[in-house]
Amino acid sequence: MRPDRIAVFASGQGSNFAALAEAERAGRLGPGRIELLVSDKPEAPVAKRAEEAGVPTLLLRPKEFASRERYEAAIVAELQKRGIGLIVLAGYMRLITPVLLEPFAGRIVNVHPSLLPAFAGKDAIGQALNYGVKVTGVTVHFVDGGMDTGPVIAQRPLAVEPGDTADSLAARIHEIEHELYPEVVAELAAGNIELHGRTAVFKRR
């Protein structure tokens, strides 16, 4: 399986999917090619975005399967058939089981709207505002079996401004995600990132 063959997993609006697809069109995804969109919500707007971008889709409803494991086994079969080597989570709102984790160990990444390990889990932006931090940001990390606990690949900080609301802060965080995530995916697709224990090493830096 080659890391330049990418499947994007998403459940919602698909703004990060759109940023990745635009980066590919502009030649900023390195050798990476988005070969498939996987979504657990066939009615989600991201499916329409994929159709408009000419990206094939795998749209499955988990409730139609006997278990999470069988749902993921169907996904794994399709990924392996297509030779997918890198899974990019982009607003995929499901915890992943070993059925998917094990065959793709070290080849699944996610983006999170905080500087992990701070504010893991849901509503990271709201958590940051409620805590009163002065700096938050974006983290791209490898995925393991925990909730946002995988090794960090890259982070970018962002100052929390006086008077920020969840919406205003989210807008600036999304801008960073749409820049940072394609940059990291391009490096992964080129094979330029190695994982040494919990430390991600950029081979060309």
C-alpha positions as CSV (number, residue, x, y, z in Angstrom):
1,M,0.0,0.0,0.0
2,R,1.4,3.4,-1.1
3,P,1.1,6.5,1.1
4,D,0.3,8.6,-1.9
5,R,-3.0,6.8,-2.3
6,I,-5.3,8.6,0.2
7,A,-8.7,8.0,1.6
8,V,-10.4,10.8,3.4
9,F,-12.9,10.0,6.2
10,A,-15.5,12.6,7.0
11,S,-19.0,12.9,8.6
12,G,-20.1,16.5,8.1
13,Q,-19.7,19.6,6.1
14,G,-16.3,18.6,4.7
15,S,-14.4,21.9,4.8
16,N,-11.1,20.0,5.5
17,F,-11.9,17.6,2.7
18,A,-12.4,20.6,0.4
19,A,-9.1,22.1,1.5
20,L,-7.3,18.8,0.8
21,A,-9.0,18.5,-2.6
22,E,-8.1,22.1,-3.5
23,A,-4.5,21.5,-2.4
24,E,-4.3,18.4,-4.7
25,R,-5.7,20.5,-7.6
26,A,-3.1,23.2,-6.9
27,G,-0.2,20.7,-6.7
28,R,0.3,21.3,-3.0
29,L,-0.4,17.7,-1.9
30,G,2.9,16.5,-3.1
31,P,2.5,13.1,-4.7
32,G,-0.7,12.5,-2.8
33,R,-3.9,11.7,-4.6
34,I,-7.3,11.5,-2.9
35,E,-8.7,8.2,-4.2
36,L,-11.7,7.8,-2.0
37,L,-14.1,9.6,0.4
38,V,-15.5,7.4,3.2
39,S,-18.5,8.7,5.2
40,D,-20.7,7.2,7.8
41,K,-23.4,9.7,6.9
42,P,-24.4,9.3,3.3
43,E,-26.6,12.5,3.5
44,A,-23.7,14.7,4.8
45,P,-22.7,17.7,2.6
46,V,-19.2,16.2,2.3
47,A,-20.5,13.6,-0.1
48,K,-21.7,16.3,-2.4
49,R,-18.3,18.0,-2.2
50,A,-16.6,14.7,-3.2
51,E,-19.0,14.2,-6.1
52,E,-18.2,17.8,-7.3
53,A,-14.4,17.1,-7.0
54,G,-14.7,13.8,-8.9
55,V,-13.6,11.7,-5.9
56,P,-15.2,8.3,-5.6
57,T,-17.2,7.7,-2.4
58,L,-17.9,4.9,0.0
59,L,-21.1,5.8,1.9
60,L,-22.1,3.4,4.6
61,R,-24.6,3.5,7.4
62,P,-23.1,1.9,10.5
63,K,-26.5,0.9,11.8
64,E,-27.0,-1.3,8.8
65,F,-24.2,-3.6,10.1
66,A,-24.3,-6.1,12.9
67,S,-21.4,-4.4,14.7
68,R,-18.8,-1.7,14.5
69,E,-16.3,-4.3,13.6
70,R,-18.3,-5.5,10.6
71,Y,-18.8,-2.0,9.5
72,E,-15.1,-1.3,9.6
73,A,-14.3,-4.7,7.9
74,A,-16.3,-3.6,4.9
75,I,-14.3,-0.3,4.8
76,V,-11.0,-2.2,5.1
77,A,-11.9,-4.5,2.2
78,E,-12.6,-1.5,0.0
79,L,-9.4,0.3,1.1
80,Q,-7.3,-2.7,0.4
81,K,-8.9,-3.2,-3.0
82,R,-8.0,0.3,-3.9
83,G,-4.4,0.1,-2.5
84,I,-5.0,2.9,0.0
85,G,-1.9,3.6,2.0
86,L,-2.9,6.7,4.0
87,I,-6.2,7.5,5.9
88,V,-6.9,11.1,6.6
89,L,-9.6,11.8,9.1
90,A,-11.4,15.1,8.4
91,G,-14.3,15.5,10.8
92,Y,-15.0,11.8,11.0
93,M,-17.1,11.5,14.2
94,R,-16.5,7.9,15.1
95,L,-13.9,6.2,17.3
96,I,-12.0,3.6,15.3
97,T,-11.7,0.0,16.4
98,P,-8.7,-2.3,16.0
99,V,-10.3,-3.8,12.8
100,L,-9.2,-0.6,11.0
101,L,-6.4,0.5,13.3
102,E,-4.3,-2.7,13.0
103,P,-3.9,-3.0,9.2
104,F,-3.3,0.7,9.0
105,A,-1.2,1.2,12.0
106,G,0.9,4.4,11.7
107,R,-1.0,5.4,8.6
108,I,-4.0,7.1,10.0
109,V,-3.9,10.8,10.9
110,N,-6.3,13.3,12.3
111,V,-6.6,17.1,12.8
112,H,-7.8,18.5,16.1
113,P,-8.7,22.1,17.1
114,S,-6.4,22.5,20.1
115,L,-2.8,22.1,21.1
116,L,-3.0,18.5,22.3
117,P,-2.9,17.0,24.9
118,A,-4.9,20.0,26.0
119,F,-8.7,19.9,25.4
120,A,-9.0,16.5,23.8
121,G,-12.4,15.1,22.8
122,K,-15.5,17.0,21.8
123,D,-15.9,20.8,21.7
124,A,-12.2,21.6,22.1
125,I,-12.8,25.2,21.2
126,G,-15.5,25.6,23.8
127,Q,-13.3,23.9,26.4
128,A,-10.4,26.3,25.6
129,L,-12.7,29.4,26.0
130,N,-14.2,28.1,29.2
131,Y,-10.8,27.4,30.7
132,G,-9.6,30.9,29.8
133,V,-6.4,30.0,28.0
134,K,-4.6,32.8,26.1
135,V,-3.2,30.5,23.4
136,T,-4.8,27.5,21.6
137,G,-4.2,26.1,18.2
138,V,-4.3,23.1,15.9
139,T,-2.7,19.7,16.1
140,V,-2.2,17.1,13.4
141,H,-1.5,13.7,15.0
142,F,-1.4,10.0,14.3
143,V,-4.4,8.0,15.4
144,D,-4.2,5.3,18.0
145,G,-6.9,3.6,20.1
146,G,-7.6,6.5,22.4
147,M,-9.4,9.8,22.2
148,D,-6.9,12.2,20.5
149,T,-4.0,10.4,22.3
150,G,-1.8,9.5,19.3
151,P,1.7,10.9,18.6
152,V,1.8,14.6,17.5
153,I,3.0,15.3,14.0
154,A,2.7,19.1,13.8
155,Q,1.1,21.9,15.8
156,R,0.4,25.6,15.1
157,P,-0.5,28.0,17.9
158,L,-3.2,30.7,17.8
159,A,-3.8,33.6,20.3
160,V,-7.2,33.8,21.9
161,E,-8.3,37.4,21.5
162,P,-10.3,39.4,24.0
163,G,-13.9,39.0,23.2
164,D,-13.5,35.9,21.2
165,T,-16.6,33.7,20.8
166,A,-16.8,30.1,19.9
167,D,-17.7,31.2,16.3
168,S,-14.9,33.7,15.9
169,L,-12.2,31.5,17.3
170,A,-13.5,28.5,15.3
171,A,-13.2,30.6,12.1
172,R,-9.5,31.3,12.7
173,I,-8.8,27.8,13.8
174,H,-10.4,26.4,10.6
175,E,-8.1,28.7,8.5
176,I,-5.1,27.2,10.2
177,E,-6.4,23.6,9.7
178,H,-6.9,24.3,6.0
179,E,-3.3,25.3,5.7
180,L,-1.5,22.9,8.1
181,Y,-3.4,19.7,7.3
182,P,-2.6,19.7,3.5
183,E,1.1,20.5,4.3
184,V,1.4,17.5,6.6
185,V,-0.5,15.2,4.3
186,A,1.8,16.2,1.5
187,E,4.8,15.2,3.6
188,L,3.2,11.9,4.6
189,A,2.3,11.1,1.0
190,A,5.9,11.7,0.1
191,G,7.2,9.4,2.8
192,N,8.9,12.2,4.6
193,I,7.7,11.6,8.1
194,E,8.9,8.8,10.3
195,L,7.6,7.8,13.8
196,H,10.3,7.1,16.4
197,G,8.4,6.0,19.5
198,R,6.0,9.0,20.1
199,T,8.2,11.4,18.1
200,A,7.3,12.3,14.5
201,V,10.5,13.1,12.6
202,F,10.4,15.1,9.3
203,K,13.2,13.5,7.3
204,R,13.9,16.6,5.1
205,R,13.9,19.1,8.0
